[in-house]
Amino acid sequence: MRFRAIVWICGLLGLLAPACGYRFVQGGKLPGAVKRVSVHMFSNRTAESGLEHLLTNALIYEFTRSNMAELVEDGQAEAIISGGIQSLRVDSAARTTLQTTTEMRVTVTGYVKLTGRDGKTLWESQGITVMGTYLITGDPENNKKEKMREVAKRFAEKIFQQMTADF
């Protein structure tokens, strides 16, 4: 009896949830209905060596995972994705005393641009910012590297979501 009631309630919620606007969203499409893109290595205007590789690879992964567009060489591409990392800030995020920091905050800011084969800008976004924190206990340098990977991943996800938003 109780099991039957639970199944009935779940079924009812399954029918009502779509009516409330809840739905699974994969995302829209690329601007200009682009189907083949090339991703250029992002520029890096920071002192953090390798951050451009992390971000570019994370963005390539987002496109590969989504099947939204085919990744191709420049000559076959309908559009090119380029961008850069403009700034990287590392600040104290948490302290135990005035002189002792226990957690650091990483803030990455950059831009991205989708350019058509004719050189026309199809889409761009400036001032994309992503933050993350890491502990400076244990192995602080390794913690920072792991956080940089995570921030690059989140940065790429944010770019992909903004670029493919179907308004």
C-alpha positions in Angstrom: 0.0 0.0 0.0 2.7 2.4 1.0 4.9 1.5 -2.1 1.9 2.1 -4.3 1.4 5.6 -2.8 5.0 6.5 -3.4 4.9 5.3 -7.0 1.7 7.3 -7.6 3.2 10.5 -6.1 6.4 10.1 -8.1 4.3 9.6 -11.3 2.2 12.6 -10.5 5.3 14.7 -9.9 6.8 13.5 -13.2 3.7 14.7 -15.0 3.5 18.0 -13.2 7.2 19.0 -13.2 7.3 19.8 -17.0 4.2 21.9 -16.6 6.1 24.0 -14.1 8.8 24.8 -16.6 11.4 22.2 -15.3 13.1 20.5 -18.2 16.4 19.1 -19.2 18.3 21.6 -21.4 21.2 20.6 -23.6 21.8 24.1 -24.8 21.2 25.9 -28.0 23.5 26.2 -31.0 26.5 28.2 -32.0 25.9 31.7 -33.4 25.5 31.8 -37.2 24.5 28.1 -37.1 28.2 27.2 -37.3 28.8 23.4 -37.4 32.6 23.3 -37.9 35.0 25.2 -35.7 38.7 25.5 -35.0 39.9 26.4 -31.5 43.1 28.5 -31.4 45.4 28.5 -28.4 44.3 31.2 -26.0 46.8 34.0 -25.3 48.1 34.4 -21.8 49.0 37.8 -20.4 49.7 36.5 -17.0 52.8 35.2 -15.3 51.2 31.8 -14.8 52.9 29.6 -17.4 50.7 26.9 -18.9 47.3 28.4 -18.0 46.5 29.0 -21.7 47.0 25.3 -22.4 44.7 24.3 -19.6 42.0 26.7 -20.8 42.3 25.8 -24.5 42.2 22.1 -23.7 39.2 22.5 -21.4 37.3 24.4 -24.1 38.2 21.7 -26.7 36.9 19.1 -24.3 33.6 21.0 -23.9 33.0 21.0 -27.6 34.1 17.3 -28.0 31.8 16.3 -25.1 28.7 18.2 -26.5 28.9 17.2 -30.1 27.6 20.7 -30.8 30.1 21.3 -33.6 32.9 19.4 -35.3 36.4 20.4 -34.4 38.5 20.9 -37.5 41.6 22.6 -38.8 41.4 26.3 -39.8 41.0 25.6 -43.5 37.9 23.5 -43.0 36.3 25.7 -40.2 33.3 27.9 -40.7 34.4 29.8 -37.6 37.4 30.2 -35.3 37.3 30.5 -31.5 40.1 32.6 -30.1 40.5 34.4 -26.8 42.9 35.2 -24.0 43.5 35.3 -20.3 43.8 39.0 -19.3 44.5 38.7 -15.6 45.2 36.3 -12.8 44.9 37.4 -9.2 45.9 35.3 -6.2 44.7 36.8 -2.9 44.3 35.7 0.7 40.8 34.3 1.2 40.9 33.0 4.8 43.2 33.7 7.8 43.6 32.2 11.2 45.5 35.3 12.3 46.5 38.6 10.7 49.8 37.0 9.6 48.7 33.5 8.9 46.7 32.7 5.7 45.1 29.3 5.4 43.2 29.7 2.1 44.0 31.5 -1.2 41.6 32.8 -3.8 42.4 32.5 -7.5 40.6 34.9 -9.9 41.0 34.5 -13.7 39.6 37.0 -16.2 39.6 36.7 -19.9 37.7 37.1 -23.2 36.6 34.9 -26.1 35.6 35.6 -29.7 33.9 33.5 -32.4 35.0 34.8 -35.8 33.5 33.7 -39.1 35.5 32.6 -42.1 35.0 36.1 -43.6 36.5 37.7 -40.5 33.2 39.0 -39.2 32.7 38.6 -35.4 29.8 36.2 -34.8 29.9 36.4 -31.0 32.2 37.7 -28.3 32.3 38.1 -24.6 34.7 40.3 -22.5 35.4 40.2 -18.8 34.6 36.5 -18.2 35.7 35.9 -14.6 36.0 32.7 -12.7 37.2 32.2 -9.1 38.3 29.3 -6.9 39.9 28.9 -3.6 42.6 26.4 -2.4 44.2 25.5 0.9 47.8 26.4 1.5 48.3 23.6 4.0 49.9 20.3 3.0 51.3 20.9 -0.5 50.3 24.4 -1.4 51.9 24.4 -4.9 50.1 21.2 -5.9 46.8 22.6 -4.4 47.3 25.7 -6.5 47.9 23.6 -9.7 44.8 21.5 -9.0 42.7 24.7 -8.5 44.1 26.2 -11.8 42.9 23.1 -13.6 39.5 23.4 -12.0 39.3 27.1 -12.7 40.2 26.5 -16.4 37.5 23.9 -16.6 34.9 26.2 -15.1 36.1 29.0 -17.4 35.6 26.8 -20.5 32.2 25.7 -19.3 31.2 29.3 -18.8 32.4 30.2 -22.3 30.6 27.2 -23.8 27.3 27.9 -22.0 27.4 31.6 -23.0 28.3 30.9 -26.6 25.6 28.2 -27.1 22.8 30.0 -25.2 19.8 29.9 -27.5 17.9 33.1 -26.7 
